[in-house]
């Protein structure tokens, strides 16, 4: 059973930056797709970024493209989401999730059911 732990959430003023981290307890497969999702109050959870471990594909939602950057360190089972030029609409609880033994495909951003393991999430609050 893989466990995912996110960190790095917090409060920031609009225009600022935060970096989220997600560390997995174990990787048993050669490849996997990690997704970053967020859920704002009163809204459905949405995908914001996907990144492959052992691959090179990265996908972003239109709402964060050009502002957020995903990266990972396969050896340390860790991924990061660098969030820049944050605005109030980025306020949400952010989750990382893993689809094991799989590459990432862009349509996974809209299909959280593809992901088997989930962290508990961290809160990000952006104020004006």
HUCORQUI-V416681 format. One record per residue. RES is the residue in three letters. PHI is phi in radians with two decimals (none if undefined). PSI is psi in degrees with one decimal (NA if undefined). Layout:
# HUCORQUI-V416681
RES & PHI & PSI
RES & PHI & PSI
This chain:
# HUCORQUI-V416681
UNK & none & 118.5
UNK & -1.43 & 137.9
UNK & -2.02 & 138.2
UNK & -2.07 & 134.4
UNK & -2.21 & 120.6
UNK & -1.66 & 154.2
UNK & -2.66 & 167.1
UNK & 1.81 & -1.6
UNK & -1.21 & 172.8
UNK & 2.79 & -163.5
UNK & -1.95 & 141.0
UNK & -2.62 & 153.8
UNK & -1.43 & 154.3
UNK & -0.95 & 136.9
UNK & 1.65 & -12.8
UNK & -1.49 & -172.6
UNK & -2.33 & 152.8
UNK & -2.50 & 154.1
UNK & -2.19 & 122.1
UNK & -1.66 & 146.9
UNK & -2.15 & 152.0
UNK & -2.46 & 121.3
UNK & -2.05 & 131.5
UNK & -1.64 & 147.8
UNK & -1.28 & -29.9
UNK & -2.86 & 153.5
UNK & -2.20 & 125.1
UNK & -1.87 & -13.7
UNK & -1.91 & 161.9
UNK & -1.18 & -38.0
UNK & -2.31 & 158.4
UNK & -2.87 & 157.8
UNK & -1.94 & 126.2
UNK & -1.89 & 134.3
UNK & -2.03 & 148.0
UNK & -1.93 & 127.1
UNK & -2.20 & 161.4
UNK & -2.53 & 153.6
UNK & -2.37 & 115.2
UNK & -1.52 & 156.9
UNK & -0.97 & 128.7
UNK & 1.34 & 6.3
UNK & -2.14 & 162.1
UNK & -1.33 & 157.1
UNK & -1.23 & 139.2
UNK & -2.29 & 148.8
UNK & -1.42 & 138.5
UNK & -2.05 & -28.3
UNK & -2.75 & 149.3
UNK & -2.27 & 142.0
UNK & -2.51 & 138.1
UNK & -1.53 & 139.3
UNK & -1.66 & 133.5
UNK & 1.28 & 8.8
UNK & -2.37 & -168.7
UNK & -2.23 & 0.9
UNK & -1.38 & 136.7
UNK & -2.37 & 135.8
UNK & -2.23 & 147.0
UNK & -2.28 & 149.1
UNK & -1.29 & 157.6
UNK & -1.06 & -30.6
UNK & -1.22 & -19.7
UNK & -2.12 & -7.1
UNK & -1.01 & 132.4
UNK & 1.55 & -12.6
UNK & -2.01 & -35.3
UNK & -1.82 & 147.9
UNK & -2.40 & 127.0
UNK & -1.73 & 145.0
UNK & -2.62 & 165.0
UNK & -2.64 & 164.6
UNK & -2.28 & 101.0
UNK & -1.09 & -40.1
UNK & -1.08 & -34.0
UNK & -1.78 & 8.9
UNK & 0.95 & 38.9
UNK & -2.24 & 142.5
UNK & -2.24 & 155.3
UNK & -2.26 & 152.5
UNK & -2.23 & 105.0
UNK & -1.48 & 121.4
UNK & -2.01 & 114.6
UNK & -2.00 & 162.4
UNK & 0.83 & 50.6
UNK & -1.17 & 145.8
UNK & -2.28 & 172.6
UNK & -1.05 & -28.9
UNK & -1.23 & -11.4
UNK & -1.49 & -5.9
UNK & -1.08 & 122.8
UNK & -3.09 & 170.7
UNK & -1.62 & 129.0
UNK & -1.86 & 135.3
UNK & -2.16 & 145.9
UNK & -1.87 & 153.1
UNK & -2.60 & 152.6
UNK & -2.22 & 133.6
UNK & -1.86 & 108.8
UNK & -1.31 & 156.1
UNK & 0.91 & 46.6
UNK & -2.68 & 150.2
UNK & -1.51 & 167.3
UNK & -1.58 & 145.7
UNK & -2.28 & 144.7
UNK & -0.98 & -33.8
UNK & -1.26 & -8.0
UNK & -1.17 & -21.0
UNK & -1.03 & -29.1
UNK & -1.81 & 12.7
UNK & -2.47 & 80.9
UNK & -1.15 & -16.7
UNK & -1.15 & -15.0
UNK & -1.23 & -15.9
UNK & -1.80 & 130.5
UNK & -1.62 & -35.5
UNK & -2.03 & 139.8
UNK & -2.35 & 143.2
UNK & -1.44 & 175.8
UNK & -1.48 & -13.7
UNK & 1.64 & 155.8
UNK & -2.30 & 148.4
UNK & -1.57 & 136.8
UNK & -2.16 & 125.4
UNK & -2.15 & 123.0
UNK & -1.99 & 123.6
UNK & -2.00 & 154.0
UNK & -1.50 & NA
